[in-house]
Structure formats: C-alpha cells, structure tokens
Amino acid sequence: MESVIPPNSEFAHQLTSLHKVKAPIQTITGDATNPLLGGRPAIIAHSCNSAGHWGAGFVLSLNSRWKEPMEEYMKLTFPAEKGLVQFVEVSPSIMVANIIGKGDPSETIPVDYSALRKGFATVRQKAIETGAGVHMPKVGSGLGRGDFEKVKQIVEEELSEHGIDVTIYERVPGYVKIQGSIYKRGN
C-alpha cells in the first residue's frame, strides 16, 4: 500500500524544513585553491566572465595549481550563457565550479547577481549530490567590481540556508601569489 503525504499538510512542511538546516558561512584568511577539506569533498566556486577572458584575478591562483579549469572554460562558445556552471574535477576530492557570473570585463560593473544566483543554485545541487562543502574567494568583488555583501546574501540564500557548509577565503593582506609561491608585497 502506497502512502501519500498531502503537499500542503503540516507534516510535509516539517519534512521540507528538515532539508533547510542553515549551515554557517565561515570567513577565513587563506588560499581558496587549498581548501580545508575536513575529510569531505570540496567544490571551489568562482566567477568567470561570459566573454572568454581568463588570465587575471583568482584564476591566476587556479592556474598555478591546475590547468583543467581554464582548459574547460576555453571550450565554451563565447559569449557564454550567464549562470552556466562547469564542474571540473581536479583531484579525487576537489572539483572547481566555473560559474559564468560576469559579463564582459570592460563593463563598468560586470558582475551579474542574477547569474551568480543561478550558478550558486546549480552548485548547491552538486554539493548535495556529492556531500561537498563549498569554498570560494570573495566572488564578484574583485574584477567583477560588485558588492560582496550582495553576493554573500545570495550565497546564504542559495547554499547556507540549504545546509551547505561555505568557507570564504580572504587573501593574506600584504602578500601576493605568483606562480604558486607567496611573496610579501614591496613597500
């Protein structure tokens, strides 16, 4: 005998809210390309532009560790669809999510918040499937020239409120990463 729970019942509401246990967003100083795994898989999420430009910002750190995210990005047809996400496995426990969350870098503010929302919703599904935590730099606030507080609100709504652990990595002040090595900035 099959039992059916009416979708508008109190029990159905309780079941739905069980899947929405809010996870904290942790902000740490460090390198998002070297995520703190804690014994579970990781998705490194970052924002790419839709115009096919790769070679500045966070992708330089990615390139110093892995070539596959750039290689997969370059296979897209440009201009790429905003909100699209490419998942690129770079190790057995780490996957990079190339989120098309920006327009052409020549735009005054290239970050596209609705594209990031769509992308993070896709990342959420992959994180649920794989049991991964999501790790990221301050997406959209560097070359995207956007407001990171708006991006963080989207991350909270699309990931954290659905129980996905999120770690945001801030760069080490006064230091720069060049070809995988960290150097103190000159005065």
N, C-alpha and C positions, 0 to 999 in steps of 0.2 A: 504494500500500500504506500503510495507516494503522498508525502505531506507537503502542503504549500503554505508559506508564510505570506499573508497579505502584505503587499509592499508598503502600505500606509499604516501598518499596525505598530504599536509601541515596541513590540519585540523586534521587528525589522529595523526600527530606528536604533534600538540598543545594539543590534548586530553591526549596523553601519558605523556607529560611533566607536565600536571596538577597533576598527581599522584606522581610526583617526587619532591615535595616541600621539600627541605632539612630541617631537624629539627636539632637543636643544640645538641651537646653532652655536658652534664653538668658533671663536676667532683666536688664532694663534700667530705668532711671528715665526716664519719659516718659508719653506720652499714647497709649493703645491705639486711639483713634479716628484717629490719624495714624500708621499703621503704616509701618515701614521696609520698603519693598517689595523692594528689591534686584533689580528687573527681573522680578519674578514676581507673580502674583495673590496676594491675601491674603483670608483668612477671619478676621473679627473675631468671636471666640466670647465669649459672655457668658451668664449665667444669669438667667432670668426666673422669676417665681413663677407658680403654677398658678391663682391667684385673680383675675387680671385687674388687678392694681395695677401701674401704671407711672408713675413720677414721682419716684423717689429713687435715689440711688446712681449707678452707672455709666451708667444710661440718660439721666441729665441731660447727660452728655458726648455721648452718641449724638445726643440731641435737638438739641444745639447745632450739629451738622453735618448731620444727615439726619432727615427726618420719616418716611421709609418703614418703618424697623424698628418704630416704635411703631404706625403705621397697620396693618401686617400683624399684629402681636401682638393688636391690638384686634379683629381679625376672628375670632379664636378663640372657641370656645364654652367658657365657664368653669363649673366648674373644668376647666382644660385637662389633658390627659394628661401626666403626668410622663415625661420622657425624650424627648418630641416635640421636633423641631428645625424651625424655619422658616428657610430661607435667603432672604435679601433682598439683591438686587443694588443697591448704592448708587452704584457707578461701574463703568466697564468693567473695572477691576482689583480692586475691593473688594466683598466680599459680607459681610453680617452674619449670624451664626448666632444666632438667638434660641433658646436651649436652655431648655426648661421643666425646671429643675433644683431648684426650691424649691417648698415648699408655701405655705400662707397666711403672710404676713409676721407675723401675730400669734402664730404658733407659737414656742415657746421657741428651738428651733434649726430654722428652716425648710429649711435645705439638705438635699437628699436625694442621698446619694452614689451610690446605685444609678441614680437618674435621670440624674445627671451622667455616669456611666459609659456608659449607653445613648446619651446625647446625643453624647458625645465619639466613640463608635464610629461614629455617623452622620456627624459632622464629618470623621472620618478618611476615610470613603468619598468624600465630596465633595472633600476635599483631594487624594486620589489621582486622581479624575476630572479635576480642573482644574489639577493641578500647583501648588496654592496652599500657602503657609506659613500657619500658624495663629498669630494674635495675640490676646492677651487680657489683661484686668486680672486681679487675684488673685481669680478666680471663687470664689464661695461663702463668702468670708471676711469680706465687709463686711456687707451687710444679711442675708446668709444665715447669719451668725453661726457658720460652720463652721470647721473646722481646715484651713487651706490646705495643710499638709503632706499630709493625706489626699487633697485634691484634686490636688495636684501628683503624687502617686503614681499616681492614676487617669490623669492627663494623660500621664505617662510610659508607662504600660501601653497606653493606647488610641491614642496619637499617636506619641510619640517612638520607642518600640520598633518601630514600623511604618515608620520612616523619614521621618516628618512633622516638618519644622522647626517649632519652637514658640518664640515670644517672649512672655514675660510682662512686662507693664509695671507698674511701681510708680509711684505718684504722687510728684510732686515734694514733698518734705517742706516744710511751712510755707507752701504755696501752695494756692489753691482755684481751680477753674474755674467761672466764672459766665457763662452765655450766650456761650460760645466764647472769652472772654477770661480770662487767668490773672492773679490778684491775690495779693499777699502777704497772709497772714492777719494780722489785728490781734493785738497782744500782750495 
